[in-house]
Amino acid sequence: MTTEIAPPRRTGRQMLLLLVAMASIGPLSINIIVPAVPGLAKSLHADLETVQLTISLFFAGLAGAQLVLGTLSDRFGRRPVLLVGFAIAVLTSFAAAAATSVGALIAARTLQALGAATGIVVGRAIVRDVFSRDKAASMLAWVTMSTVVIPMFGPLIGGLLDQWFGWRAIFVFTGTASLIVVVWAALGLPETRDPQASAGGSLRQLGTEARALLSTPAFAGYALCAGMISGPYYVVLGAAPQVVISQMGRSPAELGIWFILTSFGYMLGNFIAGRFSAAYGIFSMIAWGLILELIGTAASVALVPLLPVAGPIALFGPITVIYVANGIALPSAIAGAISVRPQAAGTAAGVAGCTQMGCGALISQLISYPMATATTALPMTLAMLAIGIVGLLLYWLLIRPSRTS
């Protein structure tokens, strides 16, 4: 049985604010470059599919890094892993700003993901260190809702920096933000891992631990559902610049504004999860989130013919509904995954995050191929609908209460 432990009184509020900052760097680093992708392709004389690797391989880097960082944080503690990871984020951000070729930029972005993953996976493990399963779902929802406020402005900031100073300014900005967080963590982050808990195994044992987790139907279901819950978000990151900027002729800054508006949907979903997860449990939150996601994705397909007349609102209206669904379901899916083996919460968070981000890397890159030659948003919306259907099937087959009780 998991016992809820109160955070130290003197650090509780500061830790919450720090968790918000830590978890914001990853989404900010992803989102901020999205409006600059078409311009980057021209500036670096590369095709769109190659430039898209700066996003999809970032997700792949997040996936792999979370897998390793989870085990490291179980073995060596949350604080040292966090500090080293964010130091890497600072260095690679400035390396990306100095890149002179698309290959160098892709390499720097992939390594940058290591630091960005640190805040995500270690932050989740810290939450699970001090809260029980259903309360952890509620706390993750509140933290996630807070972290959306900063990254939601990322595409607008990136679009404006790209227009005013060029794309290199985007990476100077993320490097500076990462530097602020690592200094803050060095000064104010306590160690939350229970010193009496058994340390995680060596990296050699990581494969064994990961296989044990993934061979458990409940854990596999939670992790794969997390990937499908967030799947439409990765489709939007990979396809929205092509639809809004290339097909509709709108500016990168306008795309950033639409991202801000739809992010309020995700915040609403997180608010609902934070308010009701502890009362209704994770199964209800995942199920209702997936049902709402399916409704939103189906609406996005139906509204494609209206795009030439209605403009981006016909695309981003359903996306907002989808983001509400994501905000409702994702915290509970993550909380379920990291509660299968609470004594190895860091490893579980890493494996779950690896699965989620691995799905994201694959989705965001694959969608760039049909969108490179598409003249409508139909490939984008059909991909989101397919993901919504798969998510519900995974829930039914692997994690509904009668399967996990």
C-alpha positions, 0 to 999 in steps of 0.5 A: 500500500502506498502512503501519502507523504506530505512535502516538507512545509518549507519547500512545498510551494517553492517545489511546486513552482519549480516543478512547473518550470522544470516541466515547462522546458520540454513542451516549450522546446518542442512548440517554440520551433513549430512556426519556424519550420517552413522558414527553416527549410528555406534558410538551410536549403532543405526539404520540409521532411528533413527539417521536420526531423528537428521535431520528430527526432526531438521526440525520439530523444525525449523517448530514449532519454526518459527511459534512461533518466527514470532509472538513473533517478531511482538509483542516484536520486532526483536532484543530481539527475535533474541538475546534470540533465538541465546543464546539457539542455543549456549547452545543446540549446546554444549549440543549436543556435550556432548550427550552420547546417540542417544536419548540425541543427538536427543533432543539437536538437536531438541532444537537447531533448535529453535535458528537456526530458529531465524535467518531465520524467524527474518531475513525475517521479517527484510527484509520485514520491510524495502522493498516492496514486489517485492523488498523484493523478490530481497533482499531475493534472494541476502541475500540467495545467500550470505548465501549459500556460508557459509553453502555450505561448511558445509558438507565438514567441517562436514566430515573433522571434523568427520574424524579428531576429531569425530562427537562431534567436529561438534557441538562444531563448530556450537556452537562457530559459534552461539556464534559469531553471538549472540555477533555480534547481541548484539553489532550491530543489530538495531530494524527494526520493525516500532514502530507505527505498531500494535503489534502482538497478544498473543500466544493464538491468533497465532492459529487464525492468522495462520488459517486466513492466511492458509485459504487465497488461495494465502498464502496457495499456496505460503507457500505450493509451498515453501515447494515443491520448497525446497522439493528435497533439503530435499530428498537429505539431507535424501538420499544422504549419503546412496547413496554416502557413503553406496552404492558407498563406497565414503567418507564423505568428498567426499560427502561434496565436491559434496554438495559444487558443487551443491550449486553453482547451488543454488547460480546461481538461487539466482543470477537470482532471485536477478537480475530479480525478481523486473523486472518480478515479483514473479509469473514469477519467481515461475512458471519458477523455478517450470518448471525447477525443474520438468525438473531436477527431471525428468532427475535425474530419467532417469540417475539412470541406469548410476550411477554404471558407471558414479558415483556421477556426474550422480546424482549430475548433475541433482541435480545442475539443481534442485538447480538452480530452487530452487534458482529462485523460493523460494525467490519469494514464501517467498516474496509472503507469507509474503506480504499477510498481511504486517502488520504481516510480522513476523507471516506470515514468521513464518507460511510460514517457519513452512509449508516449514520446516514441509514439509522438516521434513516429506520428509527427514524422510520418504525417509530414510525408502526406502533408508535404504534397497535400492540398487540404487538411484531410490527411491530418484529420484522418490521422487524428481520427485513427489515433482516437479509435486505437486509443479506445480499443487499447483502453477496452482491451488492456486497462478497463476495470474488469481487466485490471481488477 
